[in-house]
Amino acid sequence: MNAEIIAVGSELLLGQITNTNATYISNQLSELGINVYYHTVIGDNPTRLKQAIEIAERRADLLIFSGGLGPTKDDLTKETIAQHLQAPLVFDEAALTHIENYFAKRNMTMTKNNRKQALIIEGSEVLANHHGMAPGMLIAKGRHTYILLPGPPKELHPMFQYEAKPKLAAKLNENGIITSHVMRFYGIGEAALEDQLADILEAQTNPTIAPLATDGEVTLRITAKAQTQQQADVLIRAEVAKIQSRVGQYQYGINDDSLASKLVEVLCANALTISAAESLTAGLFQSELAEIPGVGDALMGGFVTYTERAKIEQLGIDEKLIEQYGVVSKECAVAMAKAVKAKLGTTIGVGLTGAAGPTAHAGQPVGTIWIAFVIGEQLYTHQLQLSGMRNTNRIRTVKFAYHYILQALRELGYNINKA
């Protein structure tokens, strides 16, 4: 099966919002082994939408639409598709009751046009909307499958994940199982990773292996097709073992892991605590960790010491050390890491300092970064020379810090799950 994603909304063409829905849907479809060959964006115009549908039907089996299911006059997606499929629109009583209850619970008056959101194409499977009002739809006709989803991501994501995706998986698995497994790497570029795995990638048949680079990370999505889940798992495990034998030292996690979530997982599993003194990252190291549930058992706090004075007054760093080496230096980063560890009594203390840009700082060129951390009594230091924009350098500094800490924990014998 191959798919085309059609996003409907003039606001997308005007650049008022970004089409993040297409990114999300493509990622989800790849997990099912469904190829996405085209992304199309259409304004709120029924004539152009009908033309897009006709073109998509010639080159795709699965057509997924986002947007245009709302109550206003410019929301014309289901009306246009219904007309194209020569199927009437009918009210879905469950959806209508859901919409009426939504307004009643909030003591709001339900206007007549909100009833429009409960209309569905006759014969479609309804995709319940638990985070909004307009339901989605799945329609199978001939060799084509049509899926209609709402535009707001907070409604589209859960609807696709819990309503549409299981139905698609069941349809695909009528003649077998399709399973995906994601391996996540950091500290190695996409080109270098592919070079290390060139013969494996060239020989792939089943499972297939798809590399992807994003935000300094590289992922490999391994997708296997088999008659049973057990057979698919065996195929994937064999491929994972071959890949890990080549580049396993760069792998930090699987599937939905992030560097931050993996670090929190390891810290909590081993009753380790962490604190940070941040200069150029200004709290980003701690903020990313704080997004992970359960981090309160590991993250004890830290300091944002953005200026030289803050480093001296808050952390107690010797003014003479800064005068001698500067704030963008290995010595300053080490002093920051040791100071925050001692002040907060944590297992791990981290110091981050550098010149994020756009101009040089403390006599050091843009992108000069120092990362220092202490685990127990063991000191680690790393220098980076980054070349991105200011905020890109800050984000990459945090990711490299997580990566280096995970590497050090692995070397110290802590269990870092790489399955």
C-alpha positions, 0 to 999 in steps of 0.5 A: 500500500502506498499513501498520499497525504492531502492537507486542506486549509488556506492558512497552510498556503499562507504560511500562517501555520506549519503542516506538522500533521503531514510529518506526524502521519508520515512517521506513523505510516512508516511504522506500518510499512506504508510508503508515502510518495506525495504530500499535497496542500490545498486551500479551502477550495472545493474545485481544487480539492476535487482535482487533487483527489482525482490526481491522488487516486491515480498514484496512491491506494490510501488517501489521508486528508487533514483539516476541513471538518469544522463547522464553518463555511470554508470547512468543505473536505467531507462535502467535497469527498462525499460528492466525489464518491457519490455518497450522501452525508448523514448525521452520526447520532453518537457524534451529535450527542457528543457535541451537544454534551460538550456545549452543555457541560460548559454552559455554552450555547450550541449554534446551528452550524456546529451540527454540521460537525456530526455529519459523516459520509454514509457507509464510513467507519467513524473515528471517534474524536475524544479531544474535540468535536468533529469525528473522523472517517475511514471509507473503503471503496474499490482499491482506495481507502480514504481517511478524513482527520480533523486539522488541529494536531491535538485532535488529529494525533490521538485520533490517528493513533488510537482510531485510524492506525489500528484499523489500517494495521488490521487491514494490512495484516489480513495477509500477515504482520508488519512490524517496525523497530526503531534504533536511535543513535547519537555521536555519529552522522548519517553518512558515517553510519551508512558507510559502516552499514553499507553492505547491510543496507545494500542487501536489505530485502525483509526486513527493510532498513530506513535511515533518517537524520534529524537534529543531530541524531540518526535513526534506523527504522527496521520493518519486517513482514511475516505471517506471525508477530513471532516470525517478524520479531525474529527477523528484526532481532537478527538485523538489530544484532548485526547493526549493533555489532558495527555501531552499537557504541553510538546507540542510546535507545529505541522507538520513542526514546529521546536522549533526555528520556533515556538519561532519566530512565538510567538515572532513576533505575540506578538511584542516581541524582543529577544537578547542573550549572548552566551558562550558554544553555541557560536552563535548557539542560534541566528544562528538557529533563523536566519534561520527562515524567518521574524525573523528580527522583533524579533531578535535584536542581541547578543554577543558571549562571549566565554571567561571570558575576553569577558564576562567582557569586552563586557557585563560588568560583574563584575569580582568579580562575576566571581571570586566568582561563576565561569563562569559556574554558575547560577549567571554568566548566570543571569548576561549575560542575564540581561546585553544583555537585557539592552544593546540591549533594548529587551523584552527578554534577554538570557544567556547561559553558561556551560561546553560542553566537552570533559573536565571539565570547570571552575571546573564544570563537562562536561554537566553542563549547565546554562540557564537564561533569563529575560522576562520583569522583570521576571527572569528564570533559569534552570540547565541541566546536559547533557551527550552527546558529545560536539556538541550534548550538545551545540545543546541540550542547544539551544533547551532546551533554546527555550523550556523553553522560550516558556513554560514561555511565555505560563505561562505568558499568551501568546498564544502558538498554540497547535492545 
